[in-house]
């Protein structure tokens, strides 16, 4: 008896497998970063994912998604496997290839820049003009080099943690540059949780008098000083920042002008001045994990959603079971199930 093959199996056997996309590594000049006092390189490594049809369809142009990394990460956190036993399991190019082949994700160009490790994509004379680099220098270079659909409706921005903060704030403060936004576990949206004077580790700021001492300090102390060089820069200070906290009679309290300058850079407190820009977005979405190790993230994500609602700004906010990173990767991770499909639906030219 001859075996009977179903039509789907026959089609799978005779149809060539769709080739994967291509990852291109580049060095991109950053005029907006020039003159920074921290000596941070102005030429930035950038990885660009070109979808499978890019070479075979030379007349086609594609929407573009910019993907921003988190604090202390390099951009290769997105493009190199974390688990050597499962190569490709946790890379964006592998997820894009799998999703496109399955018809789950539309073809688009993915741009993954290597940015400053603490900047929160904020313009600062100390660490450089990172918002301008992401909003202007990088898209201008990419649009000139690759076949993109060079308009806001076809350009999205997403990021994780610091990158989530950056995606939201860069889109908010650079009108007409990005059409849709997704923040994964976005940090520093407002004050709260471990991002407050209630964090006992913040008291260690009082022991730091020079940048030479920073290396041996607690993570939160290092983070506040380094992030402060972006949010409240002060070239005349020994730490190159106005700190947001000080210790007074053994108690940590807000310190001005640093505390106010930080607050002015938090998206929740910026919404009122950017309502029109936010309402023009094709989509604004962000999420937070219930068990995030950085306790301010779920607290301030809920607050950000409340503020957006108060100003009549359409958005999608979701809380989910997980921690800061453990739901990102794989076929069940949020990059594959939520982020890439979201932009597939919203960016003009993705379908």
N, C-alpha and C positions, 0 to 999 in steps of 0.2 A: 504494500500500500504506500502510495506517495504521500509525503508529509504535506499538510495543508498550511500555507502561510497566510496570515491575515494581511489585508491590503496595507495597513500602516507599517507592518514589519517589512513587507516587500519594498515599500517606498523608502524606508530607512536604509535598506541594503543597497539600493541602486542610486540613491541621492548622495552626491558628495557632501562630506561634512563641511560646514561653514568654517572658513579659516578664521583664526583669531585676529584680534587687533594688534597694533604695534605700539611699543613704548619707546618714545624718543626722549633722550636726555639732552638738555640744553643748558647753556649759561645765558642768562638774560640780564642786560644792563638795567640798573635802577637809578636814574637821575634823581628821583625823589629821596634817595637814601644818602646822597652825597653830603659830606660835611658833618656827619654825625660824630659826636664827641667820644663815643664808645669804640670807635675804630672798627665797626661792623662792616664786612665786605659789601660793596654795592653791586657786584656781579653775583647773581643768585642762581643756584642750581634749580632747574625746573624740569619735571617729568611731564610729558604730554602723551596721553593715550589717544591713538588714532583708531577709529572703529574699523571693522573688517572690510567694509566696502570702500574705504578711503582711496586706496590705490587703483582699484578696478573701476571706479566711477569718477573720473577726473573733472567732470563738470558739476559735480554735486557739492553743495555747501552744507555745513553742519552746525547745529546749536552747540554751545560750549558750557561746560560746568566747571567752575573753579572750586577746588577742594582744599581747605585750609587745615593744617595740623594743629595739635594742641601744645600746651606749655611743656617745655623741655624736650619736645620731640623734634626729630628732623622730618623732612618731607617723605623720607623713605619709610616712615612708619606706615604709609599707605601702599607702598610699591614693593616692599621686600617681605617675604614670609616671616612670621614670628615663630612658626613651628616647623622645624626642619623635617619632621616626620610626615608632614602634609604640605609639600611645596605647592604654592599657589592658592592654598585654602584661604589665606588671609591677605590677599593683595587685591587692589581695586581692579587691576587689569584682568585678573582671573574671574572676578565677579561680573565684570562687564561682559567678557567673552561668554560666560555661561548664560547670563541673562539675555543677551542678544540672540544666541543660538536657540534658546528656548522660547523666544518671542515675548519674554517677560519685560525686557528693557529695550528701548529704542536706541538706535545708533546716535552717538554724540561724541564730541571731543571732550576729553577730561584733562584739565590743567592742574598740576599739583606742584605748587611752589615751595621752596625751602625759605622760610622766613625767620626772623629773629625768634629766639626760643621763649621770650617772656613778654613781647611787646603788646599782645592783645590787639595787634593790627591797628595801632594808634599812632598818629603823627607826633614826633617828639624831636626836638633839636639834639637831645642826648643820644637817642638810639636810631633816629632816622624817620623818614616820612612813610610809614608802613601802610597807612590807609591809602595814600596817594599811589604808592607802588602797586597795590592790589587793584585799585580802581582805574588807574590810568596807565602807568608804565607797562604793566604785564599784559592787559588786554590789547593795548596798542601794538605791542610786539607780536602777540599771538595772532591777531587779526591780519597783520602784514605778512606773517610767515606761513599761515595755514588757511585752508578754505573754510572759514567760519561764516556764519550769518552774523555780521557785525552790528547787532542792535540789541537793545536792552531786553526785548521780548524773547530773544533767542539766547540770552546769556544768564546763567544761574550761578549762585554762590552758596556753598555749604561748608560746614566745618564742625569739628568736634572740640568741646571744652573751650579752650582759648580760641580755637578756630570757629566755634559756634558763636561766641561773643563777636569775633571779628566779622563773620558773615553778616550778622544782623546789623552791626554798627556801620560797616563799610557801605552796605546797601542803603541804610538810613541816611547817611551823611554825604552820599555821592549820587544825587538824583540823576536818573536817566542812564545809569551804567549797568544795573542788574534788574532783571524782571521778576525773579523768584528766589526765595531764600529758605534754607533749612539749617537750623541750629541743633546739633546733637549735643545734649548735655551742656548747654552753653554756660560758661562761667562768668562771674562778675557782672551780673545783670542789675544787682542792687546790693545793699548791705544786708547781712543776715547770717545766721549759723556760724561757721568757722571763719567767715569774713566779717568779723566784728571785734570790738574790744573784749567780748566775752571769751574769745579764744585764748587760753592760758599761755600759749606759745608766743603770742604777740608781745608779751612782756620782755622777751629777749631782745627786742629792738633797742632797748635802753642800754644794752651792753655793746652795741656796734657803733664805733666812732670813725671807722675808715673802711674803705672797700677791701683792704687787705685782710680784715677780720671776717669777712663775709663767708669765706669758704668753709669755716668750721661751725657756722651757725645752723640752727634748726631750719628745716625746709621752709616753714612759714615765714621766718625772718628773711631768708634769702629771697623768697618770692616777693614779699612786700617791698623790699628795697629795690629789687630788679624791676618789678612791674611799676613801681613808683617813678622810675626813670623815664617811663612812658606817660603815665597818667598825671604825674605831678613833677615834671622835670625841673631841676634847679641847678644850673651849671656852676653856681657859686657855692653850693653845699658840698661838704666832704663826701657825701653819699650820692651826689648828683640828683637828689630828690628832696622835696618837702614831704616828710613822713606823715601818714594819716593818723598815727597814734603816738602817744607819749605816756610815760609812767609818772603819776603825780601822787605823792604820799602813799606809794605802794600799790596804787590802782591804775590800771590802763584806762585812758580816756581819749576821746577824739582830739586830734591836734590840728589846728588851723595854721596856714591855709591848706595844708595837705589833704585833710579829710574832705573839705569842700571841693577841692580840685579833683579828687578821685570821684566823688559823687557826680560831678558834672560830666564825667566820662562813662557813667553807667547807663545802659540803654533805657532802663525803667524811668530814669529821671530826664531822659532826652526826648521821650515820645511827644510831649506837648509841643515841642518846637519843630517836629518833623512829621506831623500828622498827614499833610498833603502827600509827602513822598511815600509814606507807608501805605496810604490808601491807593496809590497808583500801582503798587506791586501786583503782579499776577497771582502771587501766592506768598504767604508768610507762615512758616511752620517751624515748630521747635518741640523738643521733648525732654524728659528728665526721668532718671531711674529712681525708684523709691529708696534703694539702698546705696545711693552714690556716696563714696567715701568723703567727698567734699560737701559737707552738709549744707552749705549755702546754695548749692545748685538747685535742688528741688524746691527749697523755700523761695528763692528769688525768681525761679521760673514761673511759679504760681503767681507771684507778685507781678511779674512782667505781663502775664496773660490778663490779670485783673486790670492793669493800667491800659493795655490795648483795648480791652472791652469798654472801659470807661470812656475812651476817646472814639469809640465806634469803628475801630480798625479790625477788619476781618482777619482771622488767623486760625490756625489749628494748633492746639497744645495737647500733648498726651503724656501721662505718667505711665510707666511700665515697670514690671518686675525685673530687677537687675541692678548692677552697680555701674561704676563709671565707664568701664570698657567691655564688660563680658557679653554684651548683646550686640556688638558691632559686626562680627565677622561670620562668614560661612553662609550657606544657603538659607539658614534660618535667622541670620543676623540682620540688623536694621538697615545697613547699607543696601543689602540685596532686596529686602522685603518692603522697605519704606522709601529710602532716600532716592535711589536711582529711578524707581517707577514714578515717584512724585515729579521729578523733572522731566521724565518721558512724557507725562501728561501735560505739563504746563509750558514747556519751552516751545516756541513757534519753530517749526521745521523738524521737530523730533518725529513727527508722523508723516 
